């Protein structure tokens, strides 16, 4: 038991620190711009697409997804209890939204949440959620709305997939975090001012 607790603590710390890496900011700095001064000011892949184009935005998105995949994959290999894995699962998302390197002001956490889902739900159920997300995005063409609607399914998705209270609570936590991180987007949605999603950079 002490061994498992040590593993849990180490993976929680690792997950948070990995999640805190601001790939969008680092890559935009390398390309000569500060992504925080472009578009929405967010450091995530969607805003990087606005500032640098699709290629760089996708790169940031993939790196942010991996921030969720790596610690959860390790947790499923080295931890045995649902609540331990669930605790680790929330840490990269917390790191992305509240990165220690940026005074706890980070991104929205969606891509990192996607990485968590890919591992915990399995690729079959993950693709169902992804198709729902793509359909919503195609119909409404508003990224934040698609993201918010997707995470609203998470508690149910975790329950149907795992039948575990720990994972159900994880779904609720991810839902609450994502909605909190999108609070400005929600206000713009209410006002009808949220911009449409475009695959090309803003000129």
VOGUKOL-32741 format. One record per residue: z, x negated, y negated of N, C-alpha, C, O in turn. Coordinates in steps of 0.001 Angstrom, whole numbers, plus 500000, padded with zeros to 6 digits. Layout:
BEGIN
ZXYZXYZXYZXY;...
% end
This chain:
BEGIN
500000499188501222500000500000500000500000499152498725499231499446497809;500851498092498631500777497225497437499395496618497247498934496451496118;498724496284498372497374495721498305496403496718497683495583496357496838;496505497993498117495630499028497568495922499276496090495000499498495305;497190499241495710497554499432494306497003498301493452496520498538492344;497072497063493959496533495922493218495030496067493045494494495828491963;494353496461494125492908496693494031492580497772493002491636497635492224;493367498844493006493145499936492055493291499452490621492448499744489772;494355498714490353494603498214488998493496497265488557493011497352487429;493094496349489456492033495390489112490707496103488840489978495737487918;490402497118489643489141497851489448489179498721488195488151498919487548;490355499243487849490486499998486600490207499089485406489476499465484490;490796497883485420490577496935484328489117496500484286488503496454483220;488564496179485463487161495754485538486230496860485056485300496606484289;486482498089485507485630499210485114485629499427483619484578499649483018;486815499363483012486894499564481565486171498449480806485403498727479886;486410497200481182485788496076480473484273496075480656483536495788479713;483804496394481863482362496487482084481770497618481255480714497464480642;482459498756481242481989499891480451481960499600478964481193500214478221;482796498663478524482886498341477096481737497470476590481567497319475380;480947496896477499479845496030477056478821496873476297478225497772476892;478594496618475002477684497447474187476236496970474290475717496332473373;475593497283475410474241496772475639473271497183474540472428496384474133;473378498411474056472468498862472999472585498017471757471574497663471149;473808497685471365474024496853470180473560495431470421472912494842469556;473878494863471582473509493482471881471992493299471904471464492352471321;471297494214472582469841494100472684469175494327471332468208493645470993;469685495278470562469099495511469234469339494318468316468486493991467491;470494493665468452470759492472467653469779491359468007469277490662467125;469511491198469296468541490200469742467164490494469149466412489577468816;466843491777469023465543492187468466465544492232466947464543492598466332;466666491861466340466690491710464884467131492916464093466957492938462875;467705493938464744468196495098464008469601495450464486470012495065465580;470319496176463659471622496716464046471421498197464341471220498995463426;471475498563465622471158499934466026472111500941465404471794502128465328;473284500479464954474248501382464313473768501853462953474332502787462382;472712501201462423472158501578461126470816502295461256470088502462460278;470501502717462492469229503384462769469506504775463332470423504952464135;468723505750462917468821507097463490470204507673463411470778507806462330;470754508025464593472080508633464652473198507604464518474358507969464332;472852506307464614473864505268464553474534504998465884475420504148465977;474117505718466918474708505556468244474139504322468938473001503932468678;474929503703469823474488502482470490473844502753471848473534501813472580;473641504015472193473078504366473496471565504277473542470905504021472535;471030504496474745469599504350474976468723505274474152467639504875473725;469176506517473918468364507458473140468112506938471736466988507011471238;469143506418471096468965505903469740468204504585469735467504504278468770;468335503800470807467549502560470915466068502895471017465230502161470494;465737503996471684464340504434471716463851504701470297462729504340469944;464696505335469486464312505610468095464084504321467315463171504243466493;464909503312467569464836502090466779463897501041467320463270500317466547;463784500939468658463012499849469256461884500317470167461029499520470553;461875501591470512460823502090471387461311502353472802462441502017473157;460440502960473607460793503434474940461240502311475868462234502460476579;460526501196475871460824500108476804462256499612476661462972499469477652;462669499352475425464007498819475190465075499894475383466184499606475833;464730501130475040465667502223475263465944502439476743467084502682477139;464888502349477565465059502492479006465889501348479577466717501556480464;465663500130479061466455498989479514467941499210479237468783498990480108;468249499642478030469642499935477678470190501045478577471324500966479049;469379502076478809469814503177479661470156502709481066471181503103481622;469301501869481642469542501344482997470813500509483036471620500649483955;470997499641482044472201498805481994473462499656481834474499499359482428;473367500709481032474517501601480863474814502388482141475976502649482451;473770502767482883473964503437484167474680502503485146475589502921485862;474261501236485170474870500261486075476354500051485768477132499709486659;476743500252484517478166500144484175478989501174484943480164500945485228;478377502300485276479049503298486080478908503044487571479840503290488337;477749502553487987477479502358489412478361501275490021478955501482491079;478450500121489361479080498944489977480558499148490294480958498944491440;481396499547489314482818499700489656483091500823490651484021500719491451;482297501897490616482535503003491545482094502627492948482735503005493928;481005501885493047480586501394494367481681500523494975482009500663496153;482241499630494174483328498772494657484558499602495031485231499321496022;484840500629494222486009501480494499485863502200495833486831502314496584;484665502687496132484456503395497396484544502453498595484799502894499716;484334501163498360484415500185499450485835499678499676486217499399500812;486623499555498602487924498898498714489120499834498546490259499421498760;488875501082498167489972502035497997489792503189498971488669503537499336;490904503778499390490831504799500437491189506202499959490805507181500599;491919506322498846492382507622498386491495508170497277491009507422496429;491290509488497292490431510125496295490914509864494874490115509579493982;492229509962494667492738509827493300492546508415492782492380508218491579;492566507417493677492323506032493261490875505856492796490613505269491747;489947506373493594488535506277493237488257507052491947487500506595491091;488876508228491816488675509040490615489189508331489367488565508404488309;490327507646489486490860506884488355489902505784487926489657505586486736;489361505068488911488390504012488597487133504615487981486543504031487072;486722505782488474485474506405488021485482506729486538484440506679485885;486649507060486001486704507444484585486680506227483672486338506350482495;487040505038484196487237503874483322485969503334482662486028502991481481;484820503235483350483641502740482636483161503698481549482606503272480536;483381505001481771483005505982480746483921505836479531483464505876478389;485229505664479793486159505410478692485781504128477959485833504069476731;485402503102478717484995501847478090483774501999477222483697501401476149;482804502800477672481585502996476888481863503766475599481322503440474542;482708504786475694483005505609474521483990504914473590483890505035472369;484939504188474170485979503498473386485994501998473712486969501508474281;484933501263473362484864499838473730485829498974472922485909499077471698;486549498130473631487517497267472970486839496305472003487450495879471023;485569495954472270484854494978471452484386495562470121484071494807469202;484335496889469998483799497537468790484833498445468140484500499509467618;486095498014468176487174498802467577487232500218468144487569501172467442;486894500336469441486992501606470174486044502677469631486322503872469734;484906502232469044483885503160468556482565502847469257481835501943468849;482267503605470318481098503304471127480101504427471219479856505141470246;479521504582472404478460505564472599478975506890473130480163507198473038;478055507668473688478388509020474155478854509052475612479483510020476038;478554508011476371479033507924477744478176508605478785478541508611479961;477042509183478395476255509982479342475611509104480413475712509414481600;474955508020480017474276507168480994475277506582481985474994506499483180;476437506180481497477460505638482384477990506713483321478265506440484489;478133507926482820478513509055483680477474509284484766477824509594485904;476204509135484424475127509280485405475306508270486545475096508602487712;475696507033486199475949506035487234477078506439488153476993506246489366;478131506996487591479258507492488383478797508603489332479158508614490509;478007509523488813477528510648489621476653510180490768476749510705491878;475806509202490514474879508722491536475641508229492761475234508481493895;476750507525492529477534506985493642478367508070494317478372508173495543;479067508876493530480023509820494090479383511061494706479889511594495693;478277511521494131477632512724494662476628512418495761476288513290496561;476154511178495798475077510865496726473732511208496107473640512074495237;472696510525496559471423510653495853470815512051495991470103512488495087;471072512771497098470470514102497245470994515072496185470213515714495483;472317515172496075472898516086495083472653515572493669472490516360492738;472626514254493509472354513684492192470975514106491696470820514448490523;469972514085492573468619514452492145468519515913491757467709516271490901;469333516767492373469344518172491976469820518298490532469211519001489727;470931517599490209471432517620488834470418517017487872470220517532486772;469774515927488282468787515279487418467607516204487123467125516255485991;467145516929488129466035517863487924466437518987486979465639519419486147;467683519463487106468181520489486178468173519940484755467737520611483820;468666518703484605468709518060483283467306517906482692467089518203481518;466356517441483506464984517257483031464357518582482621463617518649481639;464652519633483373464118520965483050464671521444481714463926521950480874;465980521283481517466596521690480249466007520893479088465704521447478031;465848519581479298465298518725478246463856519108477934463458519128476769;463072519411478962461675519788478752461562521100477986460664521261477159;462473522044478258462410523354477607462879523276476158462212523786475258;464021522640475935464633522653474601464337521406473776464433521437472549;463973520293474448463609519041473779464733518523472865464472517891471841;465965518798473247467120518293472499468025517572473488468637518203474350;468109516252473365468829515435474329470302515833474427470834515984475527;470956516000473287472389516297473317472665517623474019473642517737474759;471817518625473798472012519923474444471871519792475959472654520371476711;470866519027476405470670518803477833471875518079478436472327518415479530;472387517087477716473546516332478198474783517219478328475486517183479337;475030518008477295476216518865477288476158519916478396477162520220479040;474963520461478601474833521475479644474991520849481029475587521447481925;474449519635481193474562518957482479476021518721482855476439519048483966;476799518152481928478193517824482276479030519078482488480091519019483110;478565520202481981479298521449482201479301521851483678480162522614484117;478331521331484443478260521628485873479132520686486708479316520923487902;479672519619486100480306518568486894481523519022487697481609518690488880;482473519767487113483616520186487939483174520952489193483684520711490287;482222521873489023481719522643490163480978521736491140481138521860492355;480167520822490605479401519924491471480319519044492308480076518853493499;481370518507491698482313517673492433483066518497493487483295518030494603;483443519714493121484188520537494065483333520895495280483797520803496417;482091521301495042481197521666496136480821520454496988480557520578498184;480802519281496354480413518074497073481568517478497862481383516997498980;482786517512497267483919516788497856485074517680498301485874517266499139;485178518882497764486314519770498040487636519030497857488547519138498678;487718518282496769488888517450496490489392517738495089488614517751494136;490702517971494958491285518237493653491110517037492728490872517208491533;491226515821493272491086514613492452489711514547491798489598514213490619;488662514865492564487316514812492013487029515993491090486270515864490130;487634517138491379487499518280490475488092517940489107487492518229488072;489284517319489113489917516897487862489069515832487177488960515822485951;488462514929487964487540513939487391486389514634486675486007514229485576;485831515680487291484750516429486658485185517045485340484441517018484360;486403517606485317486931518178484078487121517099483008486834517324481833;487607515924483426487827514831482480486510514337481894486418514099480690;485490514181482738484176513748482255483570514793481324482938514451480324;483766516068481656483302517161480796483965517090479431483289517175478407;485288516933479409486019516883478140485628515666477313485444515777476100;485499514511477950485129513289477239483744513406476608483537513033475454;482803513930477388481428514030476893481325515011475738480647514738474747;481989516145475857481954517114474766482636516548473521482176516782472403;483720515813473705484382515187472549483468514151471896483370514103470670;482799513321472700481920512295472157480717512902471445480126512266470573;480349514136471812479203514819471202479624515805470111478853516692469747;480829515654469595481325516664468628480430516769467392480235517869466875;479879515648466906478984515706465751477668516373466129477099517128465340;477180516090467351475960516746467825476171518251467943475288519039467606;477346518640468423477648520069468563477617520764467209477114521881467087;478151520105466202478130520680464862476701520839464362476349521857463767;475869519803464615474462519900464192473731520974464985472852521645464444;474075521146466251473460522213467044473807523580466465472951524461466378;475053523749466072475479525007465458474707525287464175474388526434463865;474410524210463426473720524347462142472199524330462290471476524499461309;471716524126463517470274524060463759469631522797463214468440522789462902;470419521717463095469921520476462498469782519333463492469433518219463104;470048519591464764469958518524465760468485518181466000467690519073466296;468101516885465875466688516508465992466167516639467415466922516541468382;464866516863467523464202516901468819464108515489469388464079514507468647;464061515405470707463957514111471378462498513674471413461609514450471763;462269512411471043460923511843471063460958510519471804461956509801471755;459855510190472498459786508983473302459288507773472532459181506685473098;458984507940471259458512506808470473459535506449469417460362507270469020;459465505201468969460424504769467965460099505362466619458947505677466318;461142505512465803460986506048464462460390504988463555460811503832463579;459410505384462756458786504429461852459269504668460429458857503961459510;
% end
